[in-house]
Amino acid sequence: MGRDIMIAVATAKRQGSTRRHTRAKKSAAPVSIPNNVPDAEVTVDGATVKLTNLQKIFWPKLRLTKRDLLQYYADVSSWLLPHLRNRAMVMKRYPNGINAPFFFMKRAPSPRPDFVPVCPIEHASGNIIDFPMIQNVASLLWLVNLGCIDLNPWYARCDDVHRPDYLHFDLDPVEGTPFRRVLETSLLVRDALSALQIRSYAKTTGSRGIHVYVPIVRGPDQKQVWAFAKKFSKELEERHPKVVTAEYRVAKRPKGRVLVDYNQNAWNRTLASVYSVRPKPEATVSTPVTWKEVERGVEIEDFTMMNVPRRLKKVGDLWEPLLDTKARVRLEPFL
């Protein structure tokens, strides 16, 4: 596979990120979602968005409503939107909150407002599915109003859906494995990538684990990116068999390990986006963290719908470097 990843894994040294923290970006016109009303209309981006069932309880334990969810996404939109634009969105809809049944939906509903563009993607069957896209605050609120608690963008942009611009690893603890093991595993992934002179970025999943992302220059197709992720994960497992597993079959995963899930790079897979709320009792949010924070120790519950907007105003978008086209890694030398 080109350069010897095994050597890199064996000689990896832990190095913290030295990137500069960016400060918050302020929205020119903050959006306020009406309170104490069942339905409402808001005007933003020159469009009128109809919002419904605003008083419906989405988080029973916290008494948080659909309106609270919409307001959160409005509040973080200036940081969130750059990470979502020009990507197909898979809709995971919770119309009655986190404790009620949910369903997946790919095709954009019809009719729909003119301010919701679509991304047509042809599947292996020859079927073309028009996925919705989130391009501005109006389309963001429209999609969340459908009951989409978390946001699941495609791994590649719509102008070339077969060539990802991210490589990512979903670190998921095997049942019964403590979260500290996930943090340990994320540092192993970071160090192995660093030995290849590949910089990586971490965020909590908001659920159980950590996501490690690498922004790459578009070129390799999806299967090549997946193949690199598989090779890397399997070799990491060989070097750290007491901590890491790359076994995709659930029944065969050893206890006490952390799955380095490379298969999330496969066709049609998605991960919860950065700043995405998760359908968990604590209303946790998938939040970027520095490697120093990982080293000190963080918890999934540290980042919620209630405090992430304040964190963003304080530290800015820690994932802004992932938007820098000049800072992307060329994966071809490793293929």
Contacts in CASP RR format, 6 or more apart in sequence:
PFRMAT RR
TARGET T0000
AUTHOR 0000-0000-0000
METHOD contacts of the structure
MODEL  1
MGRDIMIAVATAKRQGSTRRHTRAKKSAAPVSIPNNVPDAEVTVDGATVK
LTNLQKIFWPKLRLTKRDLLQYYADVSSWLLPHLRNRAMVMKRYPNGINA
PFFFMKRAPSPRPDFVPVCPIEHASGNIIDFPMIQNVASLLWLVNLGCID
LNPWYARCDDVHRPDYLHFDLDPVEGTPFRRVLETSLLVRDALSALQIRS
YAKTTGSRGIHVYVPIVRGPDQKQVWAFAKKFSKELEERHPKVVTAEYRV
AKRPKGRVLVDYNQNAWNRTLASVYSVRPKPEATVSTPVTWKEVERGVEI
EDFTMMNVPRRLKKVGDLWEPLLDTKARVRLEPFL
1 227 0 8 1.000
1 228 0 8 1.000
1 231 0 8 1.000
1 334 0 8 1.000
1 335 0 8 1.000
2 333 0 8 1.000
2 334 0 8 1.000
2 335 0 8 1.000
3 196 0 8 1.000
3 333 0 8 1.000
3 334 0 8 1.000
5 192 0 8 1.000
5 196 0 8 1.000
5 231 0 8 1.000
5 232 0 8 1.000
5 235 0 8 1.000
5 334 0 8 1.000
6 235 0 8 1.000
6 238 0 8 1.000
6 239 0 8 1.000
7 195 0 8 1.000
8 192 0 8 1.000
8 195 0 8 1.000
8 196 0 8 1.000
9 192 0 8 1.000
9 195 0 8 1.000
9 235 0 8 1.000
9 236 0 8 1.000
9 239 0 8 1.000
10 239 0 8 1.000
11 195 0 8 1.000
12 188 0 8 1.000
12 191 0 8 1.000
12 192 0 8 1.000
12 194 0 8 1.000
12 195 0 8 1.000
13 191 0 8 1.000
13 194 0 8 1.000
13 195 0 8 1.000
14 187 0 8 1.000
14 190 0 8 1.000
14 191 0 8 1.000
14 194 0 8 1.000
14 295 0 8 1.000
15 190 0 8 1.000
15 191 0 8 1.000
15 194 0 8 1.000
15 291 0 8 1.000
16 190 0 8 1.000
16 290 0 8 1.000
16 291 0 8 1.000
16 292 0 8 1.000
16 295 0 8 1.000
17 199 0 8 1.000
17 201 0 8 1.000
17 290 0 8 1.000
17 291 0 8 1.000
17 292 0 8 1.000
19 318 0 8 1.000
19 321 0 8 1.000
21 290 0 8 1.000
21 315 0 8 1.000
21 316 0 8 1.000
21 318 0 8 1.000
22 316 0 8 1.000
22 317 0 8 1.000
22 318 0 8 1.000
22 320 0 8 1.000
23 315 0 8 1.000
23 316 0 8 1.000
24 79 0 8 1.000
24 312 0 8 1.000
24 313 0 8 1.000
24 314 0 8 1.000
24 315 0 8 1.000
24 316 0 8 1.000
24 317 0 8 1.000
25 78 0 8 1.000
25 79 0 8 1.000
25 316 0 8 1.000
25 317 0 8 1.000
26 78 0 8 1.000
27 77 0 8 1.000
27 78 0 8 1.000
29 44 0 8 1.000
30 74 0 8 1.000
30 75 0 8 1.000
31 42 0 8 1.000
31 44 0 8 1.000
31 74 0 8 1.000
31 77 0 8 1.000
31 137 0 8 1.000
31 141 0 8 1.000
32 42 0 8 1.000
32 71 0 8 1.000
32 74 0 8 1.000
33 40 0 8 1.000
33 42 0 8 1.000
33 51 0 8 1.000
33 54 0 8 1.000
33 67 0 8 1.000
33 70 0 8 1.000
33 71 0 8 1.000
33 74 0 8 1.000
34 40 0 8 1.000
34 42 0 8 1.000
34 51 0 8 1.000
34 54 0 8 1.000
34 67 0 8 1.000
35 54 0 8 1.000
35 67 0 8 1.000
36 55 0 8 1.000
37 54 0 8 1.000
37 55 0 8 1.000
38 52 0 8 1.000
38 53 0 8 1.000
38 54 0 8 1.000
38 55 0 8 1.000
39 50 0 8 1.000
39 51 0 8 1.000
39 52 0 8 1.000
39 53 0 8 1.000
39 54 0 8 1.000
40 50 0 8 1.000
40 51 0 8 1.000
40 54 0 8 1.000
41 48 0 8 1.000
41 49 0 8 1.000
41 50 0 8 1.000
41 51 0 8 1.000
42 48 0 8 1.000
42 49 0 8 1.000
42 51 0 8 1.000
42 141 0 8 1.000
43 49 0 8 1.000
44 136 0 8 1.000
44 137 0 8 1.000
44 138 0 8 1.000
44 141 0 8 1.000
45 115 0 8 1.000
45 136 0 8 1.000
45 137 0 8 1.000
45 138 0 8 1.000
46 138 0 8 1.000
47 113 0 8 1.000
47 114 0 8 1.000
47 115 0 8 1.000
47 138 0 8 1.000
49 113 0 8 1.000
49 138 0 8 1.000
49 141 0 8 1.000
49 142 0 8 1.000
49 145 0 8 1.000
50 145 0 8 1.000
51 67 0 8 1.000
51 70 0 8 1.000
51 141 0 8 1.000
51 145 0 8 1.000
52 145 0 8 1.000
53 66 0 8 1.000
54 65 0 8 1.000
54 66 0 8 1.000
54 67 0 8 1.000
54 70 0 8 1.000
55 65 0 8 1.000
55 66 0 8 1.000
55 67 0 8 1.000
56 65 0 8 1.000
56 66 0 8 1.000
56 96 0 8 1.000
56 97 0 8 1.000
57 63 0 8 1.000
57 64 0 8 1.000
57 65 0 8 1.000
57 97 0 8 1.000
58 64 0 8 1.000
58 65 0 8 1.000
58 66 0 8 1.000
58 68 0 8 1.000
58 69 0 8 1.000
58 94 0 8 1.000
58 97 0 8 1.000
58 98 0 8 1.000
58 149 0 8 1.000
59 97 0 8 1.000
59 98 0 8 1.000
59 281 0 8 1.000
59 283 0 8 1.000
60 98 0 8 1.000
60 99 0 8 1.000
61 281 0 8 1.000
62 281 0 8 1.000
62 282 0 8 1.000
62 283 0 8 1.000
64 283 0 8 1.000
64 305 0 8 1.000
66 97 0 8 1.000
66 145 0 8 1.000
66 147 0 8 1.000
68 305 0 8 1.000
69 144 0 8 1.000
69 149 0 8 1.000
69 277 0 8 1.000
69 305 0 8 1.000
70 141 0 8 1.000
70 144 0 8 1.000
70 145 0 8 1.000
72 277 0 8 1.000
72 305 0 8 1.000
72 308 0 8 1.000
72 309 0 8 1.000
73 80 0 8 1.000
73 140 0 8 1.000
73 141 0 8 1.000
73 144 0 8 1.000
73 277 0 8 1.000
74 137 0 8 1.000
74 140 0 8 1.000
74 141 0 8 1.000
75 309 0 8 1.000
76 275 0 8 1.000
76 308 0 8 1.000
76 309 0 8 1.000
76 312 0 8 1.000
77 137 0 8 1.000
77 140 0 8 1.000
79 275 0 8 1.000
79 312 0 8 1.000
79 316 0 8 1.000
79 317 0 8 1.000
80 140 0 8 1.000
80 151 0 8 1.000
80 273 0 8 1.000
80 274 0 8 1.000
80 275 0 8 1.000
81 134 0 8 1.000
81 135 0 8 1.000
81 136 0 8 1.000
81 137 0 8 1.000
81 140 0 8 1.000
82 317 0 8 1.000
82 320 0 8 1.000
82 323 0 8 1.000
83 153 0 8 1.000
83 273 0 8 1.000
83 274 0 8 1.000
83 275 0 8 1.000
83 319 0 8 1.000
83 322 0 8 1.000
83 323 0 8 1.000
84 134 0 8 1.000
84 140 0 8 1.000
84 151 0 8 1.000
84 153 0 8 1.000
84 273 0 8 1.000
85 133 0 8 1.000
85 134 0 8 1.000
85 135 0 8 1.000
86 119 0 8 1.000
86 133 0 8 1.000
86 135 0 8 1.000
86 157 0 8 1.000
86 158 0 8 1.000
86 159 0 8 1.000
87 119 0 8 1.000
87 133 0 8 1.000
87 134 0 8 1.000
87 153 0 8 1.000
87 154 0 8 1.000
87 156 0 8 1.000
87 157 0 8 1.000
87 158 0 8 1.000
88 119 0 8 1.000
88 121 0 8 1.000
88 131 0 8 1.000
88 132 0 8 1.000
88 133 0 8 1.000
88 153 0 8 1.000
88 154 0 8 1.000
88 158 0 8 1.000
88 161 0 8 1.000
89 131 0 8 1.000
89 132 0 8 1.000
89 133 0 8 1.000
89 134 0 8 1.000
89 143 0 8 1.000
89 148 0 8 1.000
89 151 0 8 1.000
89 152 0 8 1.000
89 153 0 8 1.000
89 154 0 8 1.000
90 104 0 8 1.000
90 105 0 8 1.000
90 106 0 8 1.000
90 131 0 8 1.000
90 152 0 8 1.000
90 153 0 8 1.000
90 154 0 8 1.000
90 270 0 8 1.000
91 104 0 8 1.000
91 105 0 8 1.000
91 106 0 8 1.000
91 132 0 8 1.000
91 143 0 8 1.000
91 146 0 8 1.000
91 148 0 8 1.000
91 152 0 8 1.000
92 102 0 8 1.000
92 103 0 8 1.000
92 104 0 8 1.000
92 105 0 8 1.000
92 148 0 8 1.000
92 149 0 8 1.000
92 150 0 8 1.000
92 152 0 8 1.000
93 102 0 8 1.000
93 103 0 8 1.000
93 104 0 8 1.000
93 105 0 8 1.000
93 146 0 8 1.000
93 147 0 8 1.000
93 148 0 8 1.000
94 100 0 8 1.000
94 102 0 8 1.000
94 147 0 8 1.000
94 148 0 8 1.000
94 149 0 8 1.000
94 279 0 8 1.000
95 146 0 8 1.000
95 147 0 8 1.000
97 147 0 8 1.000
97 149 0 8 1.000
97 279 0 8 1.000
98 149 0 8 1.000
98 279 0 8 1.000
98 280 0 8 1.000
98 281 0 8 1.000
102 279 0 8 1.000
105 146 0 8 1.000
106 129 0 8 1.000
106 131 0 8 1.000
107 129 0 8 1.000
107 130 0 8 1.000
107 131 0 8 1.000
108 116 0 8 1.000
108 118 0 8 1.000
108 130 0 8 1.000
108 131 0 8 1.000
108 132 0 8 1.000
109 146 0 8 1.000
112 132 0 8 1.000
112 142 0 8 1.000
113 138 0 8 1.000
113 142 0 8 1.000
115 135 0 8 1.000
115 136 0 8 1.000
115 138 0 8 1.000
115 139 0 8 1.000
115 142 0 8 1.000
116 132 0 8 1.000
116 133 0 8 1.000
116 139 0 8 1.000
116 142 0 8 1.000
116 143 0 8 1.000
117 132 0 8 1.000
117 133 0 8 1.000
117 135 0 8 1.000
117 139 0 8 1.000
118 130 0 8 1.000
118 131 0 8 1.000
118 132 0 8 1.000
118 133 0 8 1.000
119 130 0 8 1.000
119 131 0 8 1.000
119 132 0 8 1.000
119 133 0 8 1.000
119 154 0 8 1.000
119 158 0 8 1.000
119 161 0 8 1.000
120 128 0 8 1.000
120 129 0 8 1.000
120 130 0 8 1.000
120 131 0 8 1.000
121 128 0 8 1.000
121 129 0 8 1.000
121 131 0 8 1.000
121 154 0 8 1.000
121 158 0 8 1.000
121 161 0 8 1.000
122 128 0 8 1.000
123 129 0 8 1.000
123 268 0 8 1.000
131 154 0 8 1.000
132 139 0 8 1.000
132 143 0 8 1.000
133 139 0 8 1.000
133 158 0 8 1.000
134 140 0 8 1.000
134 143 0 8 1.000
134 151 0 8 1.000
134 153 0 8 1.000
143 151 0 8 1.000
144 151 0 8 1.000
149 277 0 8 1.000
149 278 0 8 1.000
149 279 0 8 1.000
150 272 0 8 1.000
150 273 0 8 1.000
150 276 0 8 1.000
150 277 0 8 1.000
150 278 0 8 1.000
150 279 0 8 1.000
150 286 0 8 1.000
151 272 0 8 1.000
151 273 0 8 1.000
151 276 0 8 1.000
152 270 0 8 1.000
152 271 0 8 1.000
152 272 0 8 1.000
152 273 0 8 1.000
152 276 0 8 1.000
153 270 0 8 1.000
153 273 0 8 1.000
154 161 0 8 1.000
154 270 0 8 1.000
155 164 0 8 1.000
155 166 0 8 1.000
155 168 0 8 1.000
155 222 0 8 1.000
155 265 0 8 1.000
155 269 0 8 1.000
155 270 0 8 1.000
155 271 0 8 1.000
156 162 0 8 1.000
156 163 0 8 1.000
156 164 0 8 1.000
156 165 0 8 1.000
156 218 0 8 1.000
156 222 0 8 1.000
157 165 0 8 1.000
160 218 0 8 1.000
162 221 0 8 1.000
162 222 0 8 1.000
163 218 0 8 1.000
163 219 0 8 1.000
163 220 0 8 1.000
163 221 0 8 1.000
163 222 0 8 1.000
164 216 0 8 1.000
164 218 0 8 1.000
164 220 0 8 1.000
164 222 0 8 1.000
164 225 0 8 1.000
164 265 0 8 1.000
165 215 0 8 1.000
165 216 0 8 1.000
165 217 0 8 1.000
165 218 0 8 1.000
165 328 0 8 1.000
166 213 0 8 1.000
166 214 0 8 1.000
166 215 0 8 1.000
166 216 0 8 1.000
166 322 0 8 1.000
167 213 0 8 1.000
167 214 0 8 1.000
167 216 0 8 1.000
167 225 0 8 1.000
167 228 0 8 1.000
167 229 0 8 1.000
167 265 0 8 1.000
167 331 0 8 1.000
168 211 0 8 1.000
168 212 0 8 1.000
168 213 0 8 1.000
168 214 0 8 1.000
168 229 0 8 1.000
168 264 0 8 1.000
168 265 0 8 1.000
168 271 0 8 1.000
169 189 0 8 1.000
169 211 0 8 1.000
169 212 0 8 1.000
169 229 0 8 1.000
169 233 0 8 1.000
169 260 0 8 1.000
169 261 0 8 1.000
169 262 0 8 1.000
169 264 0 8 1.000
170 205 0 8 1.000
170 209 0 8 1.000
170 211 0 8 1.000
170 259 0 8 1.000
170 260 0 8 1.000
170 261 0 8 1.000
170 264 0 8 1.000
170 271 0 8 1.000
171 182 0 8 1.000
171 185 0 8 1.000
171 186 0 8 1.000
171 189 0 8 1.000
171 209 0 8 1.000
171 210 0 8 1.000
171 211 0 8 1.000
171 212 0 8 1.000
171 258 0 8 1.000
171 259 0 8 1.000
171 260 0 8 1.000
171 261 0 8 1.000
172 182 0 8 1.000
172 205 0 8 1.000
172 208 0 8 1.000
172 209 0 8 1.000
172 258 0 8 1.000
172 259 0 8 1.000
172 261 0 8 1.000
173 179 0 8 1.000
173 181 0 8 1.000
173 182 0 8 1.000
173 208 0 8 1.000
173 209 0 8 1.000
173 256 0 8 1.000
173 257 0 8 1.000
173 258 0 8 1.000
173 259 0 8 1.000
174 245 0 8 1.000
174 253 0 8 1.000
174 254 0 8 1.000
174 255 0 8 1.000
174 256 0 8 1.000
174 257 0 8 1.000
174 258 0 8 1.000
174 259 0 8 1.000
175 255 0 8 1.000
176 255 0 8 1.000
176 256 0 8 1.000
177 255 0 8 1.000
177 256 0 8 1.000
177 257 0 8 1.000
177 258 0 8 1.000
179 208 0 8 1.000
179 209 0 8 1.000
179 299 0 8 1.000
179 300 0 8 1.000
180 297 0 8 1.000
181 243 0 8 1.000
181 256 0 8 1.000
181 257 0 8 1.000
181 258 0 8 1.000
182 208 0 8 1.000
182 209 0 8 1.000
182 210 0 8 1.000
182 258 0 8 1.000
183 210 0 8 1.000
183 294 0 8 1.000
183 297 0 8 1.000
183 298 0 8 1.000
184 243 0 8 1.000
184 258 0 8 1.000
185 210 0 8 1.000
185 240 0 8 1.000
185 243 0 8 1.000
185 244 0 8 1.000
185 258 0 8 1.000
185 260 0 8 1.000
186 202 0 8 1.000
186 210 0 8 1.000
186 212 0 8 1.000
186 294 0 8 1.000
187 291 0 8 1.000
187 294 0 8 1.000
187 295 0 8 1.000
188 236 0 8 1.000
188 240 0 8 1.000
188 243 0 8 1.000
188 244 0 8 1.000
189 200 0 8 1.000
189 212 0 8 1.000
189 236 0 8 1.000
189 260 0 8 1.000
190 200 0 8 1.000
190 202 0 8 1.000
190 212 0 8 1.000
190 291 0 8 1.000
192 232 0 8 1.000
192 236 0 8 1.000
193 199 0 8 1.000
193 200 0 8 1.000
193 212 0 8 1.000
193 214 0 8 1.000
193 232 0 8 1.000
194 200 0 8 1.000
196 334 0 8 1.000
198 214 0 8 1.000
198 329 0 8 1.000
199 214 0 8 1.000
199 327 0 8 1.000
199 329 0 8 1.000
200 212 0 8 1.000
200 213 0 8 1.000
200 214 0 8 1.000
201 212 0 8 1.000
201 213 0 8 1.000
201 214 0 8 1.000
201 215 0 8 1.000
201 288 0 8 1.000
201 318 0 8 1.000
201 319 0 8 1.000
201 321 0 8 1.000
201 322 0 8 1.000
202 210 0 8 1.000
202 211 0 8 1.000
202 212 0 8 1.000
202 213 0 8 1.000
202 288 0 8 1.000
202 289 0 8 1.000
202 290 0 8 1.000
202 291 0 8 1.000
202 294 0 8 1.000
203 210 0 8 1.000
203 211 0 8 1.000
203 213 0 8 1.000
203 274 0 8 1.000
203 286 0 8 1.000
203 287 0 8 1.000
203 288 0 8 1.000
203 289 0 8 1.000
203 319 0 8 1.000
204 210 0 8 1.000
204 211 0 8 1.000
204 284 0 8 1.000
204 285 0 8 1.000
204 286 0 8 1.000
204 287 0 8 1.000
204 289 0 8 1.000
204 298 0 8 1.000
204 300 0 8 1.000
204 302 0 8 1.000
204 303 0 8 1.000
205 211 0 8 1.000
205 271 0 8 1.000
205 272 0 8 1.000
205 278 0 8 1.000
205 286 0 8 1.000
205 300 0 8 1.000
206 272 0 8 1.000
206 276 0 8 1.000
206 278 0 8 1.000
206 280 0 8 1.000
206 284 0 8 1.000
206 285 0 8 1.000
206 286 0 8 1.000
206 287 0 8 1.000
206 300 0 8 1.000
206 303 0 8 1.000
207 272 0 8 1.000
207 278 0 8 1.000
207 280 0 8 1.000
207 284 0 8 1.000
207 286 0 8 1.000
207 300 0 8 1.000
208 300 0 8 1.000
209 300 0 8 1.000
210 294 0 8 1.000
211 271 0 8 1.000
211 286 0 8 1.000
213 319 0 8 1.000
213 322 0 8 1.000
214 329 0 8 1.000
215 321 0 8 1.000
215 322 0 8 1.000
215 324 0 8 1.000
215 327 0 8 1.000
215 328 0 8 1.000
215 329 0 8 1.000
216 225 0 8 1.000
216 328 0 8 1.000
216 329 0 8 1.000
216 330 0 8 1.000
216 331 0 8 1.000
217 328 0 8 1.000
217 329 0 8 1.000
217 330 0 8 1.000
217 331 0 8 1.000
219 331 0 8 1.000
219 332 0 8 1.000
220 228 0 8 1.000
220 331 0 8 1.000
220 332 0 8 1.000
220 335 0 8 1.000
222 265 0 8 1.000
222 266 0 8 1.000
222 267 0 8 1.000
223 267 0 8 1.000
224 331 0 8 1.000
224 335 0 8 1.000
225 265 0 8 1.000
225 331 0 8 1.000
226 262 0 8 1.000
226 263 0 8 1.000
226 265 0 8 1.000
226 266 0 8 1.000
227 335 0 8 1.000
228 331 0 8 1.000
228 334 0 8 1.000
228 335 0 8 1.000
229 262 0 8 1.000
229 265 0 8 1.000
230 246 0 8 1.000
230 262 0 8 1.000
230 263 0 8 1.000
232 262 0 8 1.000
233 244 0 8 1.000
233 246 0 8 1.000
233 260 0 8 1.000
233 261 0 8 1.000
233 262 0 8 1.000
234 246 0 8 1.000
236 244 0 8 1.000
236 246 0 8 1.000
236 260 0 8 1.000
237 244 0 8 1.000
237 245 0 8 1.000
237 246 0 8 1.000
237 247 0 8 1.000
237 260 0 8 1.000
242 257 0 8 1.000
243 257 0 8 1.000
243 258 0 8 1.000
244 257 0 8 1.000
244 258 0 8 1.000
244 260 0 8 1.000
245 253 0 8 1.000
245 254 0 8 1.000
245 257 0 8 1.000
245 258 0 8 1.000
245 259 0 8 1.000
245 260 0 8 1.000
246 259 0 8 1.000
246 260 0 8 1.000
246 262 0 8 1.000
247 253 0 8 1.000
247 254 0 8 1.000
247 259 0 8 1.000
248 261 0 8 1.000
248 263 0 8 1.000
253 259 0 8 1.000
263 269 0 8 1.000
264 271 0 8 1.000
272 278 0 8 1.000
272 286 0 8 1.000
273 286 0 8 1.000
274 286 0 8 1.000
274 287 0 8 1.000
274 288 0 8 1.000
274 319 0 8 1.000
275 285 0 8 1.000
275 286 0 8 1.000
275 287 0 8 1.000
275 308 0 8 1.000
275 312 0 8 1.000
276 285 0 8 1.000
276 286 0 8 1.000
277 283 0 8 1.000
277 284 0 8 1.000
277 285 0 8 1.000
277 305 0 8 1.000
278 284 0 8 1.000
278 285 0 8 1.000
278 286 0 8 1.000
282 301 0 8 1.000
282 304 0 8 1.000
283 304 0 8 1.000
283 305 0 8 1.000
283 306 0 8 1.000
284 300 0 8 1.000
284 301 0 8 1.000
284 303 0 8 1.000
284 304 0 8 1.000
284 305 0 8 1.000
285 303 0 8 1.000
285 304 0 8 1.000
285 305 0 8 1.000
285 308 0 8 1.000
286 303 0 8 1.000
287 302 0 8 1.000
287 303 0 8 1.000
287 308 0 8 1.000
287 311 0 8 1.000
288 317 0 8 1.000
288 318 0 8 1.000
288 319 0 8 1.000
289 298 0 8 1.000
289 318 0 8 1.000
290 318 0 8 1.000
303 311 0 8 1.000
321 327 0 8 1.000
END
